[in-house]
Amino acid sequence: MLLGAEILVKCLEKEGVEVIFGYPGGAVLEIYDALVKSECIKHILVRHEQGAAHEASGYARASGKVGVCLATSGPGATNLVTGIATAYMDSIPLVVITGQVPTSMVGTDAFQEVDITGITDPITKYNYLVKDPRQLPRIVKEAFHIARSGRPGPVVIDIPRDVSASLLEYEACDHIELRGYKPNVNGHAGQIKQVVQLLMDAKRPLICAGGGVISAGAGQELTKLAEILNVPVVSTMMGLGAIPGDHPLALGMLGTYGVARANLAVSRCDLFVALGMRFDDRVTGNTAKFAPGAKIVHIDIDPAEIGKNVRVDIPLVGDLKIVLNQLAGRLVSKENAVWWEEIASFPPIFGEDQGENPEITVPEIMKAINELAPDNIIFTTDVGQHQIWAAQLLKVKKPRTFISSGGLGTMGYGIPAAVGAQVACPGHTVLVITGDGSFQMGMPELGTALEQDLPLKVLILNNQSLGMVKQLQDHYCGGRYAAVHFKKNPDFHYLAKAYGALALKITRREEIGEKVSEFLRHPGLAVLEVIVTAKDNVYPMVLAGCGLAEMIGRE
Amino acid sequence: MRHTLAVLVENHPGVLSRVAGLFARRGYNIESLVVGETEDKTVSRITLVVEGDEKVIEQVSKQLNKQVDVIKVNDITNEETVERQLLLLKVAADPPVRQEIMQIVEIFRCRIVDIGRRSLIIEATGDEEKIQAIIKSLQPFGIQELVRTGKVAMVRGQK
């Protein structure tokens, strides 16, 4: 006989779980008691449950495995919500385990009771409230299957305390029967044929790589296909790294903060092949003006994304790794020379042209990172101007090395995501790019990094303000600033010291090369604060209601 | 345009709230929703009447199909179907008008299921048109209470 909690741990081991990010509490006492006895699973104690969800998400994104996090009932569970929503928007596979009050007390507003399956219904791929401990093996097996297959996403398993504490015989579950859930992975032959025809006939074809390319592990297939056809490739923020950022075919990120040549290519192409993306409004701008002269092919594992936001000429449902191979086998190499001449005539990336600025600007720092970063670098970012500059300017060379909250835009993601990524990839240099605003939302997880001896590199681009909101106020509020300037910030130098980190600071341009280099090479936890100008905005930018071709630049 | 969707779902607790929640948060309008067990006890059938153009209905179907608990979605709007709603209606029926009401009941082939001193409860089944017609005919007598189900529908013949 085993406890429900012990059966849970056994099932997690069977799924190959190596790490759980969690925070204990009354409703998960039995689960923790069983977990400490596990020889296969390492538990990482976080500082706030939101950090646990983000860490599981960073772990999943860096490793390609399912991330697992654990929290107690009530506030423990609700603190996970932002992390679950973040993972849901970016299709990240998570299994989230929460404690619940005993089944007999469910529905009585008991101490630390919250209806977490109800709360997370809109932000999970699926969720379970376990009412019978005999169901645990089946539920855990299904949860991992649902989280990682098809379009990945978070799955919540809510476990009442009496379920964890009940004694029963363990009966393994080796078979899943989900008749309502059978993702299509093979592309439809007729549609494949049409896409091939369009790719061969197009004069100005363009491929757009979304996060789906990365989650399908289809980066190489994409690059190969693009090379056969000599087709330019733009990326969404989630798709950065699908094709190496320094590849001659890579044009960079498209979107309302995309780079100019990517947006111009979208606006002038005659065929837009969307791979594993969902046409978010930050990608399309005004959808009526999106790729106006182009036929649109949309290839995605999730049929519900096709035709949701933009009109699609050829829909193709399938797993990108399989579909891209199906396509590549039927294509003949092309030059697209005239198209490339036209692309070469596009203006350079607006953001790079800083002009004269007496103060340090973020693009200068990004340039230094491109020069000094080791090959095994993994970037995580927070949310704001720094995130856009990073996405526009960093050379992301491999899949799963640019980890950022794309869909939900969650501030406070960068540090915990880096903790998860570093746990997944111990030998890599994990660099967090953050601002002074976002840093203060994710800061508690430096405690986790300290405790776990994780040598994160935390780059704080300090402009003493919430730059992205300020930029929006410049454009939409006539430059009237509200609540965007921090009149007082803590001394990040001492904060870094308090967490046992190497604390570096750059205030003058001459220090950039040397200090960035020292920072990236430091063997342990390091925090580098750079005092940057508060006056700069991120460009190009597409204002609300405008098409991508109508982007505005620095005045 | 109005569409009728026949949705087969797992007969689990929580499925209905998932489906209803999906409609609410995606901004789709449900006109009626009926749910009940089918010939297979592990499967429930939800009959949904939804208002929307082709694009909306396509999204509704896709979003429904995406739900793990949804086994099959059929748009039966353009199929030959048998449709029924159930109506219970309490109408004021003082002795002088009772006879007239009973004649109406006869014409529509509905049934009187309860007789009170001053009112009658009438039970009727039929498609939307018939139900509307009955309500309209009884309106002048004073409808005291009215309750009706949404529509259930079944495709004719073939299978």
Contacts between the chains, C-beta under 8 A, distances in Angstrom:
chain1	res1	chain2	res2	distance
A	117	B	14	7.2
A	118	B	17	7.5
A	121	B	17	7.4
A	121	B	18	6.1
A	121	B	21	5.6
A	122	B	21	6.5
A	122	B	25	5.4
A	125	B	68	7.4
A	126	B	68	4.6
A	129	B	14	7.6
A	146	B	68	6.3
A	178	B	68	6.4
A	179	B	10	7.9
A	179	B	71	5.3
A	180	B	9	7.4
A	180	B	10	6.3
A	180	B	67	6.9
A	180	B	68	5.6
A	180	B	69	5.5
A	180	B	70	5.0
A	180	B	71	4.5
A	180	B	72	8.0
A	181	B	68	4.6
A	302	B	66	7.0
A	303	B	62	5.5
A	303	B	65	7.1
A	303	B	66	7.6
A	304	B	59	7.2
A	304	B	62	3.9
A	304	B	63	5.5
A	304	B	65	7.3
A	304	B	66	4.9
A	307	B	55	7.5
A	307	B	58	6.7
A	307	B	59	7.7
A	308	B	59	6.4
A	308	B	62	8.0
